Amino acid sequence: MTRASLNKQPHEVASMFDHVAERYDLTNDVLSLGQDRIWRKEVAKAVGARPAEKVLDLAAGTGTSSLPFAQAGAYVVPCDFSLGMLQVGKRRRNWLSYTAGDATRLPFKDDVFDAVTISFGLRNVQDTDAALREMHRVTRPGGRILICEFSHPTWTPFHTVYTEYLMRALPPVARAVSSNPDAYVYLAESIRDWPDQPALAGRLQDAGWTKVAWRNLTGGVVALHRGLKAS
């Protein structure tokens, strides 16, 4: 299995990420032209993790996205359903509390975390709405969610150029740097198929989150959606 379909069968998606785990962070850096580092810094600032807080970092992969929360003094749980990703992460950063888990059936009790975050992973979940409800369940009253995901550029000419890059330029570049380039064809398709900013905000609200808002990064290539669980 080298790539998943847009039906996003969990075993297919997990297998696909298992096969890209070794070079995943490097490939992301190249394909985003280094922008992923900026985006992750913005995620860390938006989450605003504080000492002794409990942070759940979903789709954490190798744990790169979890490091800023640990460095802030929070107790962070990197969670992913790709065992290959978790194994690579554990080898590189064995002090983090890696946990295997499906975002639609999280292995945590109710009202545990002060903050739940997911970066570039929600669009790979088969049932987005179930995942948003699960994140709500495991967050304590008054806690917060932060989603960082590829979205829709707001300037029409740029949107056209960006879509062309995804479908034409991204796969050849991935072939040069990725251990499983076919996976990035799926990733390009999944980005193009993902709902826009207002649509995702509506789904957050339907899942029970309040005070939902979003902020665009890089002209809407990426959007940060946030919300609160009512006290």
N, C-alpha and C positions, 0 to 999 in steps of 0.2 A: 504493500500500500504506500503510495507516494504522495497522494493528495486527497483531500476530502471534496465532497460535493456541497452545493449550497443547501442540501437537506440537513447538513451538519449532524450526521449520526455521531454520537459521542465516541464510539470506538474508532471511527475513521479519523476524526479530528485529533484524538489523543495519539493515534499511531503516526499521523502526519507530523505532529510536533515532536514526538519521540525521535523521528528521523532528522530533524533540523536542530536538535538541542545543542550539539557541540559548537556550532558556529552561529547560533541564533543571534546573540548579542552583536557580533561583528557584522552580520548581514544587515540587521536593522540599522546600524550606524551608517553603513554604506548606502543603502537604499533610501534612507531619509536625508541623505547629504548632511548628516550630523545633527539634524534637527531633533532627533529623538532625545538627545541629552538635554536640550532646552525644554522640551515638553515635560520630561520627567522632573526637572527642577520646579516647573510650574505646578505639577501635581503635588510635590512635597510641600510647597508653600500653601497651596489651597487646602490640603488636608490639615496642615498646622498641628501635627502630632506633638503632644507634650509629654514630659516625663511621667512614667507610670501609667499612661493610657494604654489601652489594648486596641491594636489596629489589626484588622484582617485585610490582607493584601491578596486578592483573588487574581487568578491567571498570572501568578507571580513568576512562573517559569523558573529561571535559574536563581532568582532572588535579587536581581539587579534593582528592581523597583522597590524592594523592601529595605534596602540599606539606609536611605535617608530617614526612615521612621525609627530604625534602631539607633542611628546616630543622634536622633533627637531625644533619646532616652525612653522611647515607648517600647512596650512589649509587642512585637510584630509577629504575626503568623503568616508566612508565605504559603499560599494554598494553590494547588494546581491539579488537574486531572491527568496530566502527562507525566508518567513515572520517569520517562527519559529525561525530561526537563528537571525534575526534582533530584534525580541522581547526579546530574551534572552540577546543579546548584549545591548539593550537599558536599560534593567533592571540593568545590571552590570556596564555600562559605559554611563550614560545618557547625558554626555557632548559632545559625538561625534555626528556628523551630519549624522546619518544613512539614507540611501536612498534605496528604493526598485527599482530594475531595472534588465532587461535582457541584458546580454552582447552583444547580437546580435541586440538590439534596445535600445541603451542607452538614458536615458532621459535628455541629456545635449546638449547644443549648440555646434557648431563647435569651435575648437581652444581655448578651455577653460583651459585645465590643463597643467602644466609644466611637470608632470610625471604621467604615468599610470602604475599600477602594478597589477599583479594577481598571487596569490600563491596557488598552488594545486587546481586550479579551472578550468583552461582552458580545461582540458580533459573532464570535465563534461558538456561542452557547446555543444549543438547539432550541430552547424555549426561553426567550428573553424575559418574558413576563414572569415566569416561574422563578427565574434567577433574581429578579428585582424584588419579588415577594420574599424570597429566602434571605436576601441581604437585609431586608426590613426586619424580618423575624429575629435574626441574630444580633441586631443592633439594639443597644439599650435606649430607653426613652430619653429624648434629648440628644441622642447621638446623630452622626452625620454620614452621608454617603458622598463619594466623589468618583465620578466616572470620567476617564479620559479615553476618548475613542475617535477614530477617523470619522470625518463628517463631510459636509457639503460646502465647498468654497462659496462665499457669498457674492463674489464678483463674477459675472457670467463669462467674460472672456477667459479669466483665469480658470474657472471651472472646466471649460473646454480643454485647455492645455493640460490641466491636471489629469483629467480622464484619459487623455491620449497617453500621458506618461505612464499611468497605471497599466493600461492594457498593451502598450507597445514597448515601452522602454524598460519597465520593471522586470519582466521575465528574462530578457537577455542579460541584464545586470545580475540578476539572481543566479543565472547559470555560471557566472564568473566567480561568485563568492560563496554561494550556498552549498551545503552538503546535500540538499534535496530541492533543486530549483523548481520542480513542478509544483511544489507546495505553494510557491509564491504566485502562481497563476490563480489558484483558489483564493489566496489572500487579496489579490487585486479585484477579483470578482466579488468577494464578500464586502469589500470597501464600497464598491460601486452600488451594491444592492442594499446598503445599510440606510435606515431612515434618516431624515434630516433632523436638524436641531429641535424644532418645535415638536416634531412627532415623538422623539425620544423623551422630551420633557413631559409630554402627555402620558407616556407609558409609566414614567416614574410616579406621577401623580396617581394613576390608576392602581399602582402597587402599594399606595398608602403613604408615600413620601410627601412632606409639606415644604412650603417655601422653595419650590424647585426653580432653579435658574441655570443659565449656561453662559459661558464666555468662550469666544472663538480665539484660537491660536493659529498663527500663520494663515490668516485670511479665511479661516473656516476649514482648512485641511484637517485640523483637529479641533474638537470642542471639549471643554470641561463642563460636565453637568454636575450640579450639587443639589442636595436636599437634606431635610431633617426628619427625624422620627419624632412625632409629637410626644410631649412629656405626659 
